Amino acid sequence: MNPEPTPTPRVATPEEVSAMLRSADTSPEAPYPCQIGVYCDGCGTVVKRDFIVSDLMPKPERLDIARAALRAEGWQCDDEGDYCPICAAAGDPVTAVAPNPYSPYADASPQRRHIFLTSSFFGDPKPGVLTPTGCERLAVVPEEPMRDANSGDGILPHGLCPACLAEMRGEELPEGVQPVADCRACGSSTDHDGMCALCRQEAHDDWWPHRDQDATPQALEQILGPKLAGHLTNDMHRAETRIVYDLIATRESAYTARAWLIGQNPNLGDRSPIAAIIAGDRHDVLEAARAYVEVTA
């Protein structure tokens, strides 16, 4: 519930800004335009406006002026935080939910909890699976039991994806901004940032059992060296490299695993496994690594 604003919102018009900038009044009471931003605690949206203030106004009072103006536009600004109209309508901020579990192959917003479209025929998706979302992206199903977003008292937790909510309510989704490109793994057309949904799901299934492995840049620098690790510029490449490295290192040695990753491999067209991973040939590298450990077993 929004409280009644104490200060009167005074958004500066362009004419007022010009007049105040030309004014010679430099007293503490002299009004002047000041840009004040309000941050949405739900989605991170920032709204910045020029408000009329003076040097006599402390910072909390200036922020109250901005919050009061945004309340008139549908924002929820109170003791529980500041929430834009979309986030305010998404649910109760007190009952916020955490984002979906991490996967380097998920392309849904990592700051949001996403809604999965289910049917009586297929049932609920299983925890840990990379699954299509209402916003037409991919996210990992969390461990906690699934909840029907259309059931209950209609009060939804805060932190849900606004696009997923729009789909659930039958509203039109915003037009996609993801460009269509060829999947770097299979060559099919996709708008999932260069890797199609099926290839992302397959790669996720391979990665998920190894998700506790440390594939941070710092960890890979320690086992591969900074120069080699520096070629791995995204989470997918780092995760795939760590899987292959551990597969060989646990059977042979750390030295052998590193040498195998950088050496020319006839099963990969005489490319190094690192180069093949960067090129998107994750599946071929895994097959080559498995063949190698079988021969040396």
N, C-alpha and C positions, 0 to 999 in steps of 0.2 A: 504493500500500500504506500503510495507516494505522499509524503507530508506536504503541507502547504509551504511554498517557498517564502522565506523571510525577506531576502533582498529582492528588489525588482529587477528582472533581467533587462540589461541595457546593451543590446547588440548594436555596435556602431555601424551606421550606414556609410557608404563611400563618401558622401558629402560631408558627414561629420568628421570622418578621418582626415579629409583634406583640410577642413577648417581648423581642427585641433593641431595639425602639424604646422600650420602657418601661424598659430597663436604665439605671442611673445610671453604669455603667462607661464612662469616657472615656479609658482608657489606650490606648496604641498597639496593644496586643495584643487589645483588645476587638473581638469579631466584630460585624459589622453587614451588613445586606443592601445589595447594590450591583447595579443593573441593568447587565448587560453584553450588548452586541449583537454578533452575528457576521454578516458580510455574505457572501453567496454570490457568488463571483467570476464565476459563469456567468450567472445570471439576475437578480442583484440582490436576491434575497430576503433579508430581515433577520429574524433570530430574536433576541428579547430576553428574557432571564430574570433573575430575582433570584438572585444567588449570594452565599454567605457569604464575606466577605473581612475583612481588617483593614488598618490603616494601614501595617503592616509589609510588605504584599505590593506589589511593584512592578507596574506596568501589564502587562508581558509575562506575568507569572505569573497575573494575573487573567484575561487572555485565554486562556491555556492551560487554565485551569479550565473556561471556557465551551466551548472547542473539544473538550476531553476529554468533556464531557457530550454534545455533539452527535455525536461519533463513535459513541456507544452507540445513537444514533437513525438511523444510516446515513449520516451526513455523511462526506465525505472531507476531512480537515483535515491537511495535511502541508506540506512545504516548497514544493510547487507551488501552494498556495493553499487556499481553503476552498470546497467545493462541496456544495450540498444533495443529498439522495438522488436527485432527478430528474436533476440535471445530472451527478452522479457516474456515473449509469447511462447517460448519453447518449454517453459516449465518452471518449477520452484527452485530458485537458486540454492536453497538450503539443502536440497537433496541432489546435489550435483553428482554426476557419474564420471568415472575416469575414462580417458580415451581407450580405444581398442588396443590390444597388445601389439607390440612392435613386430614388423617384418620388413626386411629390406625390399621385398617384392610388393608390398602394399602401396597403392597409389592414392588411397583416400586420405583426407586431411588427418595428420597425426595428432592434431589438437582436439579432435572431436570424437564422440561416441557415435557410431553409425548404426542405422537401422537396416536389418536384413529382411528381404521380402521372402516369405515362406509360403508353402502351400500344403494342404492336407496330403497330397500325393507324395511329395518329396520329404516332408517333415522338416524339423528344425535342423539347421546346419550344426555340425559337431564342433566342439571347442578346438581351437588351434588351426582350423581350416581357413584358408584364404578364400573369401566368398564375396560375390557381387553385392553391392549395397544399394540402397534406395537412390543414392546420388550418382549411380552408374559408375562407381569406382570399385576398388577391391580393398577389403579390410579383414583382419583376423577376428574370428569369433572368440569372445572372451570365455573364461572358465565358468563364470557364474551362470545360473540357470537363465534361459531366455525368458523374456517377458513380452506379452502381447501389448504393443503400444496402443492398440485400439480398445483395450479392456480397462476395467477399473473405473476410477472417479474422473478420468480425463486429465488428471494432473501428471504431467510428465517431468522427469528429472531434468535439471539443468545440464548443459553440456552436450546436448544432442546436435547432430548436424542439421542445420536449417534446410539444406537441400533434400536430405532424407525425409524430414518432416513434411516438406512440400509434396513430395511424391506420395507419402502415406495419406495425405489429405486430399489427394487428387488434383493438386494445383500444378500449374505448368512449371517445369524446371527451367532455370536459366539456361540459355544456349551455351553449349560447351565451348570452352576456349582451348581445349587440347587439340593441337594439330594432328591430322591423320598422317601416319608414316608407315613404312614397312617395318614389321617386327624383325629385330636384329637376330632373332633365334630361328624363326621359321619362314620369314618372308611375307607373311600375310599382312593385310592392311589393318591398322589398329590406331586407336586414339588414346592408348594407355602408355604414352610417353616412350614409344619405340620398342615396347615389349608387350605382346598381346596377352590377353587375360589367361588363355590356356597355358602359355609358356610361363607366365608369372606363377600360376598355381602349381605347375609341375616343379619349378625351381623352389618354390616355398616348401613343398612337400619334402624335397631333398634337404632343405636347410633346417626345417623345424626340429628334427631330432638333435641337431647340433647347435641349437640356439644359445646354449649356455657357454659356448666357446667364445673367447675374447677376440673379436675381430675389429677392435678399435684401431685407428691409425697408429697409436702408440704401441699397442701390442704387436702389430705387424712389423713395425720398425725394429723391434727387439729381435724378432725371429728371422726377418728377411734383410734387415739393413735399411737405412733411410732412403737410399737411392732407389732400390727396387720397390719398396713400399710406396714411394712417392708416385709411382705410375698408377696406383690403384686409387682412383679419384672419387669413387662413390661406394656406398654401403654394399651394393650388390657384388661388385668386384671383390671387395675385401672379404665378404662372407664366403664367396665361392673359393677364393684363394685359401682361406683358412681351412675349409672343409678338405680340400685336396692336400694341403700341407699336412694336416693331422692324419689323413688316411695313410700317407706314405711314412711319416715320421713315427707313427706307432708300430709300423711293421719293420722299418729299417732304422733310420736315425734322422735327427734334425738336419745334419749336414747333407744327407742324401735327398731329403725332401726339398731343401732349398736348391740344390744342384739340378734336380729333376724339373723344378718350376722354370728355371731360366735356360735350360738346355734345349737345343733343337730336337724336335720330336717327329719322326717319320709318320706317325699316326695322325699328326696335326698339320700335314703339309710342310714339314720341316720348320714350322713355327715353334716358338717356345710356348709352354702352357700358359705363362703369364700373358703373352700377346694374344693367345686364343681366347682367354677369359675376357680380356678387354674388348676383343672384337665381337663378343656375344656368343661364343661357341662353348658355353658352359657344359652342355651335355657331352660334347666330344671330349672335353678335357677330363670329365669324370670317368668316361669309358676308358680313356687312355690310362688314367691313374689306376683304375681297378685292374686293367689288364697287366699293368706293370707289377703290382703287388702279388697278383696270382702267379706270374712267372717267377718272381723272386722268392715265393713262399717255400 
